[in-house]
Amino acid sequence: MSLSARLITLRRQLGLSQQAMADAVGVHPNSWKKYESGQAQPSLEVLKKIAIKLHVSTDFLLFNEQERGPSDEFRLRFEAISSFSMEEKQVVKEILDSLILKHQAKLLFTPQQTGR
């Protein structure tokens, strides 16, 4: 979903008019209309105000799900790891690094199948 589509959807979910959103983030109503139509992009400062008003993160506004951080499945695991001791975290890091290297080597040295 594009930024403009997210802006429209979230604004409507809150029951706000374009005028109310423009007032809330301190932009001219025509600017807001351009954001929603995809004709213009908000500045970083305005984007921050939009995220606060819409009760979402700027990441949510800008990125598709697959472009953002880890999935919930991995996020929960990373949160659990954050409580590990420094030594345990180092072991986890080394294991992940070795798995990543193994995967990259496999991709590099495995012949790619072509559609021929």
Backbone as CSV, one residue per row, in Angstrom:
resi,resn,N_x,N_y,N_z,CA_x,CA_y,CA_z,C_x,C_y,C_z
1,MET,0.852,-1.176,0.000,0.000,0.000,0.000,0.895,1.235,0.000
2,SER,0.550,2.196,-0.775,1.329,3.433,-0.893,1.093,4.346,0.305
3,LEU,1.977,5.323,0.460,1.815,6.317,1.522,0.468,7.013,1.392
4,SER,0.116,7.425,0.184,-1.142,8.155,0.001,-2.337,7.302,0.417
5,ALA,-2.320,6.024,0.060,-3.426,5.130,0.440,-3.486,4.941,1.953
6,ARG,-2.322,4.840,2.590,-2.303,4.706,4.054,-2.861,5.967,4.721
7,LEU,-2.475,7.117,4.198,-2.966,8.375,4.778,-4.487,8.457,4.709
8,ILE,-5.040,8.104,3.564,-6.496,8.137,3.392,-7.165,7.164,4.351
9,THR,-6.673,5.931,4.374,-7.279,4.889,5.205,-7.245,5.266,6.680
10,LEU,-6.076,5.676,7.162,-5.941,6.009,8.583,-6.758,7.236,8.969
11,ARG,-6.751,8.241,8.109,-7.538,9.449,8.391,-9.012,9.095,8.510
12,ARG,-9.495,8.285,7.590,-10.908,7.891,7.608,-11.239,7.040,8.826
13,GLN,-10.307,6.166,9.212,-10.530,5.341,10.408,-10.700,6.203,11.656
14,LEU,-10.022,7.322,11.695,-10.156,8.245,12.825,-11.339,9.189,12.672
15,GLY,-12.006,9.119,11.518,-13.165,9.961,11.282,-12.829,11.425,11.094
16,LEU,-11.656,11.700,10.528,-11.215,13.080,10.346,-11.371,13.509,8.894
17,SER,-11.667,14.779,8.713,-11.731,15.343,7.369,-10.314,15.698,6.925
18,GLN,-10.158,15.965,5.646,-8.865,16.422,5.146,-8.480,17.737,5.818
19,GLN,-9.448,18.613,6.006,-9.198,19.900,6.660,-8.694,19.680,8.089
20,ALA,-9.342,18.775,8.824,-8.938,18.506,10.206,-7.518,17.943,10.270
21,MET,-7.176,17.067,9.326,-5.825,16.514,9.306,-4.811,17.598,8.978
22,ALA,-5.123,18.407,8.001,-4.211,19.489,7.623,-3.972,20.417,8.821
23,ASP,-5.051,20.765,9.522,-4.928,21.622,10.700,-4.091,20.945,11.783
24,ALA,-4.313,19.646,11.984,-3.628,18.915,13.046,-2.123,18.825,12.825
25,VAL,-1.706,18.736,11.569,-0.276,18.611,11.291,0.356,19.927,10.842
26,GLY,-0.457,20.973,10.742,0.071,22.289,10.431,0.458,22.513,8.988
27,VAL,-0.343,21.950,8.075,-0.097,22.187,6.652,-1.352,22.770,6.018
28,HIS,-1.194,23.345,4.856,-2.325,23.878,4.117,-3.182,22.709,3.620
29,PRO,-4.494,22.843,3.621,-5.362,21.752,3.138,-4.999,21.271,1.732
30,ASN,-4.546,22.176,0.874,-4.135,21.755,-0.467,-2.912,20.840,-0.417
31,SER,-2.022,21.091,0.519,-0.850,20.213,0.689,-1.306,18.823,1.101
32,TRP,-2.247,18.789,2.068,-2.748,17.485,2.517,-3.395,16.729,1.352
33,LYS,-4.182,17.415,0.558,-4.825,16.774,-0.597,-3.778,16.212,-1.550
34,LYS,-2.671,16.927,-1.720,-1.595,16.441,-2.589,-0.918,15.210,-1.989
35,TYR,-0.774,15.157,-0.653,-0.205,13.970,-0.015,-1.097,12.766,-0.291
36,GLU,-2.405,12.957,-0.131,-3.344,11.853,-0.327,-3.469,11.438,-1.789
37,SER,-3.238,12.358,-2.700,-3.339,12.004,-4.117,-2.015,11.490,-4.670
38,GLY,-0.951,11.574,-3.881,0.361,11.128,-4.325,1.092,12.146,-5.175
39,GLN,0.572,13.367,-5.252,1.208,14.418,-6.045,2.369,15.087,-5.318
40,ALA,2.442,14.912,-4.000,3.515,15.506,-3.201,3.818,14.588,-2.022
41,GLN,5.014,14.753,-1.482,5.442,13.984,-0.316,5.662,14.942,0.851
42,PRO,5.221,14.552,2.045,5.444,15.430,3.200,6.922,15.466,3.586
43,SER,7.332,16.567,4.189,8.699,16.667,4.721,8.822,15.709,5.908
44,LEU,10.044,15.498,6.356,10.251,14.613,7.508,9.535,15.130,8.751
45,GLU,9.599,16.435,8.951,8.936,17.027,10.121,7.427,16.823,10.053
46,VAL,6.847,17.028,8.887,5.401,16.828,8.716,5.063,15.348,8.844
47,LEU,5.903,14.482,8.291,5.666,13.038,8.388,5.626,12.591,9.854
48,LYS,6.514,13.145,10.644,6.528,12.839,12.075,5.215,13.278,12.733
49,LYS,4.748,14.480,12.404,3.483,14.979,12.961,2.302,14.111,12.512
50,ILE,2.346,13.674,11.260,1.274,12.807,10.740,1.243,11.500,11.527
51,ALA,2.414,10.892,11.712,2.483,9.621,12.440,1.938,9.773,13.855
52,ILE,2.285,10.871,14.507,1.795,11.099,15.873,0.272,11.252,15.865
53,LYS,-0.235,12.049,14.958,-1.686,12.278,14.896,-2.450,11.002,14.557
54,LEU,-1.867,10.172,13.674,-2.556,8.946,13.253,-2.252,7.748,14.168
55,HIS,-1.412,7.967,15.175,-1.076,6.936,16.161,-0.396,5.723,15.515
56,VAL,0.537,6.002,14.611,1.318,4.942,13.969,2.768,5.393,13.913
57,SER,3.656,4.473,13.547,5.061,4.837,13.370,5.283,5.363,11.954
58,THR,6.357,6.093,11.784,6.701,6.538,10.432,7.044,5.338,9.562
59,ASP,7.612,4.290,10.148,7.881,3.058,9.394,6.594,2.500,8.803
60,PHE,5.538,2.498,9.601,4.262,1.976,9.114,3.769,2.785,7.924
61,LEU,3.961,4.097,7.970,3.508,4.945,6.874,4.329,4.733,5.602
62,LEU,5.624,4.494,5.755,6.522,4.501,4.606,6.807,3.135,3.984
63,PHE,6.780,2.081,4.785,7.237,0.785,4.300,6.122,-0.243,4.249
64,ASN,6.217,-1.130,3.277,5.337,-2.292,3.248,5.823,-3.277,4.301
65,GLU,4.975,-4.184,4.698,5.293,-5.129,5.773,6.617,-5.847,5.529
66,GLN,6.842,-6.336,4.319,8.053,-7.092,4.030,9.304,-6.210,3.974
67,GLU,9.142,-4.905,3.920,10.279,-3.987,3.881,10.740,-3.582,5.277
68,ARG,9.896,-3.786,6.259,10.220,-3.373,7.619,10.998,-4.467,8.322
69,GLY,11.125,-4.358,9.607,11.903,-5.270,10.428,11.405,-6.697,10.379
70,PRO,11.913,-7.499,11.285,11.566,-8.923,11.277,10.083,-9.159,11.542
71,SER,9.616,-10.304,11.069,8.229,-10.680,11.315,8.007,-10.865,12.811
72,ASP,6.748,-10.922,13.213,6.435,-11.099,14.634,7.090,-12.349,15.192
73,GLU,7.146,-13.398,14.372,7.755,-14.660,14.806,9.204,-14.441,15.244
74,PHE,9.969,-13.695,14.453,11.365,-13.443,14.800,11.502,-12.304,15.801
75,ARG,10.624,-11.342,15.757,10.687,-10.216,16.694,10.602,-10.717,18.137
76,LEU,9.711,-11.666,18.385,9.570,-12.221,19.743,10.851,-12.920,20.178
77,ARG,11.488,-13.610,19.258,12.747,-14.291,19.583,13.848,-13.264,19.887
78,PHE,13.918,-12.199,19.088,14.926,-11.173,19.327,14.682,-10.470,20.663
79,GLU,13.421,-10.269,21.008,13.115,-9.668,22.313,13.584,-10.570,23.445
80,ALA,13.406,-11.873,23.284,13.868,-12.813,24.313,15.385,-12.775,24.439
81,ILE,16.065,-12.680,23.308,17.525,-12.633,23.311,18.037,-11.384,24.018
82,SER,17.268,-10.306,23.973,17.725,-9.054,24.599,17.941,-9.209,26.107
83,SER,17.341,-10.213,26.719,17.535,-10.418,28.157,18.715,-11.351,28.467
84,PHE,19.378,-11.878,27.437,20.533,-12.761,27.628,21.719,-11.973,28.190
85,SER,22.637,-12.701,28.781,23.894,-12.073,29.209,24.710,-11.717,27.969
86,MET,25.738,-10.906,28.146,26.580,-10.511,27.015,27.228,-11.730,26.365
87,GLU,27.639,-12.691,27.176,28.265,-13.901,26.636,27.269,-14.697,25.802
88,GLU,26.042,-14.833,26.293,25.010,-15.566,25.548,24.657,-14.834,24.245
89,LYS,24.587,-13.512,24.303,24.310,-12.736,23.093,25.408,-12.944,22.060
90,GLN,26.659,-13.010,22.516,27.777,-13.224,21.594,27.661,-14.591,20.918
91,VAL,27.253,-15.604,21.651,27.066,-16.941,21.073,25.963,-16.906,20.018
92,VAL,24.847,-16.261,20.341,23.741,-16.150,19.384,24.207,-15.415,18.133
93,LYS,24.951,-14.341,18.308,25.466,-13.571,17.168,26.354,-14.439,16.294
94,GLU,27.245,-15.203,16.894,28.148,-16.062,16.128,27.370,-17.156,15.382
95,ILE,26.377,-17.719,16.022,25.558,-18.738,15.360,24.820,-18.131,14.168
96,LEU,24.197,-16.969,14.368,23.496,-16.312,13.264,24.448,-15.951,12.129
97,ASP,25.613,-15.401,12.476,26.596,-15.055,11.452,26.999,-16.277,10.645
98,SER,27.226,-17.400,11.316,27.644,-18.608,10.588,26.520,-19.123,9.692
99,LEU,25.282,-19.068,10.156,24.158,-19.498,9.322,23.978,-18.588,8.108
100,ILE,24.152,-17.287,8.310,24.041,-16.335,7.199,25.136,-16.596,6.172
101,LEU,26.367,-16.794,6.640,27.469,-17.089,5.719,27.230,-18.386,4.957
102,LYS,26.745,-19.394,5.655,26.452,-20.675,5.003,25.403,-20.485,3.910
103,HIS,24.374,-19.721,4.211,23.305,-19.467,3.231,23.845,-18.696,2.032
104,GLN,24.650,-17.667,2.289,25.214,-16.873,1.196,26.137,-17.711,0.318
105,ALA,26.932,-18.591,0.937,27.821,-19.463,0.167,27.007,-20.427,-0.694
106,LYS,25.935,-20.942,-0.127,25.075,-21.860,-0.884,24.499,-21.153,-2.105
107,LEU,24.049,-19.909,-1.924,23.510,-19.153,-3.049,24.580,-18.868,-4.098
108,LEU,25.770,-18.588,-3.636,26.865,-18.238,-4.529,27.338,-19.432,-5.355
109,PHE,27.374,-20.615,-4.725,27.964,-21.774,-5.386,26.947,-22.767,-5.938
110,THR,25.689,-22.503,-5.775,24.658,-23.377,-6.356,24.298,-22.863,-7.732
111,PRO,24.428,-23.713,-8.760,24.060,-23.244,-10.104,22.583,-22.824,-10.148
112,GLN,22.368,-21.687,-10.779,21.014,-21.184,-10.899,20.288,-21.908,-12.032
113,GLN,19.054,-22.281,-11.788,18.239,-22.918,-12.814,17.715,-21.845,-13.743
114,THR,17.837,-22.076,-15.027,17.298,-21.131,-15.987,16.060,-21.729,-16.615
115,GLY,15.270,-20.910,-17.222,14.018,-21.363,-17.823,14.201,-21.985,-19.192
116,ARG,15.431,-22.332,-19.569,15.665,-22.890,-20.910,15.360,-24.340,-20.988
